[in-house]
Amino acid sequence: MKIKQTVFELIDISHAPNSLWNRRVGRVIVFLIVASVVAIILESFEELRLQYGQLFSVFEVITVIIFSIEYLLRLWTA
């Protein structure tokens, strides 16, 4: 199987809805979206931002990298 086809099946749930790995990738992406929203909300509190600002920044960078990779893979497989 081609690499492009395999990647497509991992990231596009409509193409392989019964794939275990597809569901896992989808759940990780949904979890990261929810965690990012929660982190942004928590970061809006000054006390938390002062105490955990570095952690919020690192988490934001990591999630942006993951979302960017997913987006680029979706463009590549389109």
Secondary structure, DSSP 8 states (H G I E B T S, - for coil): --HHHHHHHHH-TTT-TT-HHHHHHHHHHHHHHHHHHHHHHHHTSHHHHHHHHHHHHHHHHHHHHHHHHHHHHHHHH-
